[in-house]
Amino acid sequence: MLLHESLAAIRRYANLQPKVGIVLGSGLGGLADVVEAPQVIPYADIPHMPRLTAAGHAGEWILGMIGEVPVVMMRGRAHFYEGHDPLRATYGVRLMRAMGVETFVASNAAGGLNPRFQVGYLVLIDSHLDWLYRSSLEDRDERMEQAQAAGSLMRCGRPYNRSLIALAESQALRFGFRLSRGTYLATLGPTYETRAEYRAFRKIGADMVGMSTVPEILLAASLGMRTLAFSVITNVAAPDVPAVTSHDEVLAAGQAAQAKLMKILRACLPSM
């Protein structure tokens, strides 16, 4: 019933059936500018879409074409730390699937833990560590039901599509640069990590850390969509050097990486 109401509202703007759905993370909203003949729908005009509070997340649903491929973009996402439960935070992914989306692409801004990474690096996520579950037990049963309904508790050893990863890597080489792969650690937030946390996260195998994406990927995979995910490295951990990261720096690094990401997406879309 909820999805029917949301779809009816969207179809008042456009009746396009997108094949690829893309979530734009912090500092990456400018990627929506390449959509041809876009129909821009504020989340507030779509029943049941969550309201966003994080800086750099405009809260817009964008329908249109990139080349010959019909796409839908979410300019901004909901986070657990904003008070959204798993069902609400991932509602946009479920709505994309209801519209006919077959391939889901997520992007995010992330802190770099791998010492090989530099600010502005574009990294393919090929695995993750899920630390998003709350520690309080008072509402455990309710939260478990919500998470299962959203598909966010799905356990899949390979939720990231290997053929799409290989496709993105090959297209990047065509444009003269190499994409790194990495393991993304999702934490609840909303905080930037301490130096001790950086050291601990690196020891358990994380290459970058952020506060999103994992619930979306798990839901998309559980709904039968092929998935691909990118992190833009917005700051690099220096656990032995005191440093402070601002949200303005995060947004600036995201904007700097947009051109590379857009080149890859444009080249990959016809094969998606």
C-alpha positions in Angstrom: 0.0 0.0 0.0 2.8 2.4 0.9 4.6 1.8 -2.4 1.4 2.2 -4.4 0.9 5.7 -2.9 4.5 6.7 -3.6 4.4 5.4 -7.2 1.2 7.3 -7.9 2.8 10.5 -6.7 5.9 9.9 -8.9 3.8 9.1 -11.9 2.1 12.5 -11.7 5.5 13.9 -12.6 6.7 11.3 -15.1 5.9 7.8 -16.2 9.5 6.7 -17.0 10.5 3.1 -16.1 14.1 3.3 -15.0 16.5 0.4 -15.4 19.3 1.8 -13.2 18.9 3.4 -9.8 21.7 5.5 -8.3 22.1 7.0 -4.8 24.3 10.1 -4.6 26.1 10.5 -1.3 27.6 13.5 0.4 29.2 16.0 -2.0 28.1 13.9 -5.1 24.8 15.6 -5.8 26.2 17.3 -8.8 26.2 14.1 -10.7 22.5 14.6 -11.2 23.2 17.5 -13.5 24.1 15.0 -16.3 20.6 13.6 -16.4 18.9 14.6 -19.6 15.4 16.1 -19.5 15.2 15.5 -15.7 12.1 15.4 -13.7 13.0 16.5 -10.2 10.6 15.5 -7.4 11.3 16.7 -3.8 11.1 13.9 -1.3 8.4 15.9 0.5 6.1 15.4 -2.5 6.5 11.6 -2.4 4.4 9.9 0.4 6.4 7.9 2.8 9.9 9.0 1.7 12.0 10.0 4.7 12.9 13.6 5.4 16.6 14.3 5.4 18.6 16.4 7.9 22.3 15.7 6.9 24.2 18.5 5.1 24.9 17.8 1.5 21.7 15.7 1.0 19.2 17.7 -1.0 16.4 15.1 -0.8 15.4 15.0 -4.4 14.1 12.1 -6.6 15.4 12.6 -10.2 14.1 10.7 -13.3 15.5 11.0 -16.7 17.9 9.6 -19.3 21.7 9.3 -19.4 22.4 8.5 -23.0 19.8 5.8 -23.9 19.5 4.4 -20.4 16.5 5.5 -18.2 17.7 6.2 -14.7 16.4 7.3 -11.3 18.7 9.1 -8.9 18.3 9.8 -5.2 20.0 13.0 -4.4 20.6 12.3 -0.8 19.9 9.4 1.6 18.4 8.8 5.0 20.8 7.6 7.8 20.1 5.6 10.9 21.6 8.4 13.0 18.8 10.7 11.9 16.4 8.6 13.8 15.1 6.5 10.9 14.5 2.8 11.4 15.8 0.3 8.8 12.5 0.2 6.9 12.3 4.0 6.6 16.0 4.5 5.9 16.0 2.1 2.9 12.5 2.9 1.6 13.9 4.6 -1.5 15.7 1.4 -2.6 12.4 -0.6 -2.3 10.6 2.1 -4.3 13.3 1.9 -7.0 12.7 -1.8 -7.3 8.9 -1.3 -7.5 9.6 1.0 -10.4 11.4 -1.7 -12.3 15.1 -0.9 -11.4 17.3 -3.9 -12.2 20.7 -2.5 -11.2 21.4 -0.4 -8.1 24.5 1.8 -7.7 25.4 3.4 -4.4 28.0 6.1 -3.7 29.2 7.6 -0.4 31.8 9.8 1.2 34.1 7.8 3.4 37.2 8.2 5.6 40.2 6.4 4.3 41.8 3.8 6.6 44.1 2.2 4.0 47.4 4.1 3.9 47.5 3.7 0.1 44.5 5.9 -0.3 44.6 9.6 -0.8 41.9 12.3 -0.5 39.8 12.3 -3.7 40.4 8.6 -4.4 37.5 6.7 -5.9 37.3 3.2 -4.5 35.1 0.2 -5.5 33.5 -1.5 -2.5 33.9 -5.2 -2.8 33.0 -6.2 0.8 31.8 -4.6 4.0 31.7 -4.8 7.8 28.3 -4.1 9.2 28.4 -2.2 12.6 25.1 -0.4 12.2 23.1 -2.3 14.8 22.2 -0.5 17.9 23.4 -1.8 21.3 20.2 -1.1 23.3 18.1 -4.2 23.9 14.9 -2.5 25.0 13.4 -2.4 21.5 15.3 -5.4 20.1 12.3 -7.4 19.0 10.7 -4.4 17.2 13.9 -3.5 15.5 14.5 -7.0 14.3 11.1 -7.1 12.7 11.7 -3.8 11.0 15.1 -4.8 9.7 13.8 -8.1 8.4 10.9 -6.3 6.7 13.4 -4.0 5.1 15.7 -6.8 4.0 18.6 -5.2 5.8 19.3 -8.3 7.9 20.0 -10.4 4.8 23.3 -12.2 5.1 24.9 -12.7 1.7 28.6 -13.5 1.2 28.8 -11.7 -2.1 26.3 -8.9 -2.2 28.5 -6.8 -4.5 28.2 -7.9 -8.1 31.5 -9.2 -9.4 30.8 -8.7 -13.1 29.8 -5.0 -12.5 33.0 -4.5 -10.4 35.1 -5.9 -13.3 33.2 -3.7 -15.8 33.9 -0.5 -13.7 37.5 -1.4 -13.4 37.9 -2.0 -17.1 36.2 1.3 -18.0 38.4 3.2 -15.5 41.5 1.9 -17.3 40.1 3.1 -20.6 40.1 6.6 -19.1 43.6 6.3 -17.8 43.2 5.7 -14.1 43.0 2.6 -11.9 40.2 1.9 -9.4 41.2 0.5 -6.0 39.0 -2.0 -4.3 38.2 -1.9 -0.5 36.2 -3.1 2.4 33.8 -0.5 3.8 33.0 -0.4 7.5 29.5 1.1 8.3 29.1 2.6 11.7 26.1 4.3 13.3 27.5 7.8 13.8 27.0 10.6 13.6 30.7 11.1 14.5 34.1 11.3 12.9 36.3 8.5 14.3 38.9 8.9 17.0 42.5 7.9 16.3 42.1 4.8 18.4 39.1 3.8 16.4 41.0 4.3 13.2 43.7 2.0 14.4 41.2 -0.7 15.5 39.2 -0.5 12.3 42.3 -1.0 10.2 43.3 -4.0 12.2 40.0 -5.8 11.6 40.3 -5.3 7.8 38.5 -2.1 6.9 39.8 0.1 4.2 37.3 3.0 4.6 34.7 3.9 7.1 31.3 5.7 6.8 27.7 5.7 8.1 25.6 4.4 5.2 25.3 2.2 2.1 25.4 -1.3 3.7 21.6 -1.4 4.4 20.9 -0.2 0.9 23.2 -2.8 -0.7 21.8 -5.7 1.4 18.2 -4.7 0.6 18.9 -4.3 -3.2 20.6 -7.6 -3.4 17.8 -9.3 -1.5 15.3 -7.8 -3.9 17.2 -9.3 -6.9 19.0 -6.2 -8.1 22.6 -6.3 -9.3 24.7 -4.0 -7.1 27.7 -1.7 -7.4 29.1 0.7 -4.8 31.7 3.4 -4.7 33.4 5.3 -1.9 35.0 8.7 -2.4 37.8 9.1 0.1 37.3 12.5 1.7 39.9 12.3 4.4 42.7 9.9 5.2 43.3 8.6 8.8 46.5 9.6 10.4 46.1 7.8 13.8 49.3 9.2 15.2 48.8 12.8 14.1 46.0 14.9 15.7 43.7 16.2 13.0 40.1 17.4 12.6 37.8 16.8 9.6 35.0 19.2 8.8 31.9 18.4 6.7 32.9 21.1 4.3 36.1 19.1 3.5 34.0 16.0 3.0 31.7 17.9 0.5 34.7 19.4 -1.4 36.4 16.0 -1.8 33.2 14.5 -3.1 32.8 17.3 -5.7 36.4 16.7 -6.8 35.8 13.0 -7.5 32.5 13.6 -9.4 34.1 13.8 -12.8 35.8 10.4 -12.6 32.7 8.7 -11.2 30.5 10.2 -13.9 32.9 9.0 -16.6 32.7 5.4 -15.3 28.9 5.4 -14.9 28.3 6.8 -18.4 30.6 4.1 -19.9 29.0 1.3 -17.8 25.4 2.2 -18.1 24.7 0.6 -21.5 25.9 -2.7 -20.1 23.9 -2.5 -16.9 
